[in-house]
Amino acid sequence: MSLFKRVLFQWMVLATLRVCSGHIAPEFINVGVNCTGVSSNCFVTPPNDHVFWGQPGDQIKFFSAMRQDNPSDQGSQYRGIFFEINSTFYNSKAVNVGSQGLSIPAFMPFPNDVTKGYREFTATLVDFAPSNDLRVCFQALVDCRPTDEVTCPVSQVAYSGLKQVLGRQTCCIVNPDGSYNTNFYPKRCVNLYVAVPPQIVAISPADDNMCSTRRTILPLKSWEKPVSVCDVTVNNGQLLRLNIDAVDMNREDDIDVHATGLPNGAVLGPRMCCDENFTACHELPMGSMTETTECTNPCFSEASGYAFSPKCGSVCTMRYARNPCRFVRRQLLFQPGSNESKVAQVVSIQAYAQDDSSRLDTNINGLCCHASNLKGNATEFSVTAQYNNPALIEPLPPTRLPDAYVNCPIPVFGVHAFSVLTKNFSDLQIVPEGCVFNSYTLAEGCPDQSLCTVCLPAITCTNAQCKFPVGIDIGSNLPYIWNSYELSSHSSVYDAITSYYIIKAYYNKPSNSLLNLAVYSNIVPANGTVLVVEGVQPSSPSMSKVSCLLDDKIGLSTQWVNNALRIVLNLEKSTGLTPLKGINVTCHFEESFSLPSPNVSYDSSLVGGLKFSKIPVPLTQCSMNCDVHALGDGSRGVGVYRAIRWTPKKGQEGKDYSLCFRAVDTKNISAVASFKCFNIRVVKCKYCALPGDSYTSLAKLFFTDWFQIWSSNPNLGGNPDAIAPGRRAGILCTD
């Protein structure tokens, strides 16, 4: 069928529907007309999908008004409005059904105008229910053949609507399923919106060791949830990441978390949208919009007597829509500074959630209701800053370390500690839990049997929570440069924390053409990192040639870009650990140069998936023998770290280990030691190949056949007699 014929056919069908057997289709009254003499209310029918906003205790009231101008009708008894309310509405308990709750009086004609009529809907909200459960539909009906009732075929008789409204069986235009055809009988649906304020449901630190007191606040309203609250204690140098979680019962609401009384230097992190259990969250600003494809299925009907068969198409459009979130988290970030005060500071903070209900405010054609943003009750908690205790500090590995595999070295990680009152590095110790403590420094590798029990399988740790694996390498207690995070004071939003950054950078200039650099960061940069030096000005306008060495022996490639010297680092070993010394670079220029205001930064260096901060750090002139461990914010205290290395061996697969450490001041035993555990599992049935391994040897080791290993591990290569060392094999066993 051509497009013209199709459009013409649809127009003819719709025209047939709008005028049936000399009867004009009914229509809703959309503006307040003919209200005089009836009541003070204008009879305005709400638009389709209108939302009536109210709080428990409020009354929702609206009119559904219709007209049908048909001179052949004998009176208003042939018109009616049918309300359709499903069982979900009644079962929701949001409205008391009866004289005190839901009320829908009979259809009433307008005075002196039988072509118009209305029904009034009234509901008193008493409890919460989702808006989707409180949907009310209504349809304007009229008897299409009021004088031929007895001659109507059974297939054209509708019982549920007009019989209920008009009190008699009648002949109507119906769809094949018996429902009233909405092209002739207009239908609208509205929703009742029971507005309840959002609430804080949990306040808990990301590091559970910082939770000093946990309590539960029981709900007072039927729709509220219990609130789990932690009062926290954070030691000097530690970074508190306190999760503040909020929920709104209304699915359509967008909410945010706020806090008052924050301590100096504390901030709220970006708003994150989470799943219902707060196990997965992603950053999503308040009021976010999303581009969506919205498809509709416009329909027309083909007539067959008084029955009509719908024919539908599909029309899709792009639009921006609200992207609300009702499970929201913000992290309160706080790090006590280098304060030598021995007195703990306690701060009381109040957190609350607020929604965006005001977007539902209605003030059109007299329709209710006045809506406003709802603010939940404040939840109070305390943050105690301790300044006299040593602390395990950032950067810390995750509490749950990545799974390990037999013969595969785990990524080397460091455990760091800081104490503002400790004066000497040898006095601050990171002690593996289970060690017998004395004034000593643990040697590299497994500590001596007389001093520590954690590396000896035959001896049980003194702390039942501790479970170190055999063969773990706990590095020496070594100096560490501590530096505070750059948190904006009393900022409302802090977008991100950069874990890796340059702490201090120094230079000296022994001659007019020689530059020595020492750059100290809190982690070793990855091989290939670009060290960017800005503010170096050659004496001539042309770009000066320069050659640079790392540690006076490794040649480095250089490049001048936009008046900045870019030096590509070629590190012999990049472990991802806190360095014992800075990156030392010596550059020889072919001509003299000056340094009016130099600074340095690292460019796009990846370490464990995280990047160094690109914020430039000023270069400070200093001799190359500066005591870097007494510089920066940590100069009022000391920092130490231990490197942890481990390669699981056969026999450790399928086991879980817990690596626990304490930060202890040997000269201040009364200070409370900071404690933290890191859990790791050795996965079963996975193995890293060793030199000399083959498909046959692996098959014997795991009691299987070489064909299963070959077919399940294409990454091992095609040579059955030799597997490249370090290749990871999986699916080696069936249990």
Secondary structure as GFF3:
##gff-version 3
##sequence-region A 1 735
A	DSSP	alpha_helix	3	18	.	.	.	ID=ss1
A	DSSP	beta_strand	19	20	.	.	.	ID=ss2
A	DSSP	beta_strand	23	24	.	.	.	ID=ss3
A	DSSP	beta_strand	27	28	.	.	.	ID=ss4
A	DSSP	beta_strand	50	54	.	.	.	ID=ss5
A	DSSP	beta_strand	59	67	.	.	.	ID=ss6
A	DSSP	three_ten_helix	76	78	.	.	.	ID=ss7
A	DSSP	beta_strand	79	84	.	.	.	ID=ss8
A	DSSP	alpha_helix	87	91	.	.	.	ID=ss9
A	DSSP	beta_strand	108	110	.	.	.	ID=ss10
A	DSSP	beta_strand	113	124	.	.	.	ID=ss11
A	DSSP	three_ten_helix	131	133	.	.	.	ID=ss12
A	DSSP	beta_strand	135	142	.	.	.	ID=ss13
A	DSSP	three_ten_helix	149	151	.	.	.	ID=ss14
A	DSSP	three_ten_helix	154	156	.	.	.	ID=ss15
A	DSSP	beta_strand	157	158	.	.	.	ID=ss16
A	DSSP	alpha_helix	162	166	.	.	.	ID=ss17
A	DSSP	beta_strand	170	171	.	.	.	ID=ss18
A	DSSP	beta_strand	187	194	.	.	.	ID=ss19
A	DSSP	beta_strand	199	205	.	.	.	ID=ss20
A	DSSP	three_ten_helix	208	210	.	.	.	ID=ss21
A	DSSP	beta_strand	211	217	.	.	.	ID=ss22
A	DSSP	beta_strand	227	235	.	.	.	ID=ss23
A	DSSP	beta_strand	240	247	.	.	.	ID=ss24
A	DSSP	beta_strand	255	260	.	.	.	ID=ss25
A	DSSP	beta_strand	267	268	.	.	.	ID=ss26
A	DSSP	beta_strand	272	274	.	.	.	ID=ss27
A	DSSP	beta_strand	281	283	.	.	.	ID=ss28
A	DSSP	beta_strand	289	296	.	.	.	ID=ss29
A	DSSP	beta_strand	299	304	.	.	.	ID=ss30
A	DSSP	beta_strand	307	312	.	.	.	ID=ss31
A	DSSP	beta_strand	315	322	.	.	.	ID=ss32
A	DSSP	beta_strand	327	334	.	.	.	ID=ss33
A	DSSP	beta_strand	345	355	.	.	.	ID=ss34
A	DSSP	three_ten_helix	357	360	.	.	.	ID=ss35
A	DSSP	beta_strand	379	386	.	.	.	ID=ss36
A	DSSP	beta_strand	391	393	.	.	.	ID=ss37
A	DSSP	beta_strand	404	406	.	.	.	ID=ss38
A	DSSP	beta_strand	413	419	.	.	.	ID=ss39
A	DSSP	three_ten_helix	425	427	.	.	.	ID=ss40
A	DSSP	beta_strand	428	432	.	.	.	ID=ss41
A	DSSP	beta_strand	473	474	.	.	.	ID=ss42
A	DSSP	beta_strand	478	480	.	.	.	ID=ss43
A	DSSP	beta_strand	502	511	.	.	.	ID=ss44
A	DSSP	beta_strand	514	521	.	.	.	ID=ss45
A	DSSP	beta_strand	530	534	.	.	.	ID=ss46
A	DSSP	beta_strand	537	538	.	.	.	ID=ss47
A	DSSP	beta_strand	546	550	.	.	.	ID=ss48
A	DSSP	beta_strand	554	561	.	.	.	ID=ss49
A	DSSP	beta_strand	564	568	.	.	.	ID=ss50
A	DSSP	beta_strand	583	589	.	.	.	ID=ss51
A	DSSP	beta_strand	593	594	.	.	.	ID=ss52
A	DSSP	beta_strand	599	603	.	.	.	ID=ss53
A	DSSP	beta_strand	606	607	.	.	.	ID=ss54
A	DSSP	beta_strand	610	611	.	.	.	ID=ss55
A	DSSP	beta_strand	617	618	.	.	.	ID=ss56
A	DSSP	beta_strand	620	621	.	.	.	ID=ss57
A	DSSP	three_ten_helix	628	630	.	.	.	ID=ss58
A	DSSP	three_ten_helix	632	636	.	.	.	ID=ss59
A	DSSP	beta_strand	638	645	.	.	.	ID=ss60
A	DSSP	beta_strand	656	665	.	.	.	ID=ss61
A	DSSP	beta_strand	674	688	.	.	.	ID=ss62
A	DSSP	alpha_helix	695	701	.	.	.	ID=ss63
A	DSSP	alpha_helix	706	712	.	.	.	ID=ss64
A	DSSP	three_ten_helix	714	716	.	.	.	ID=ss65
A	DSSP	beta_strand	728	729	.	.	.	ID=ss66
###
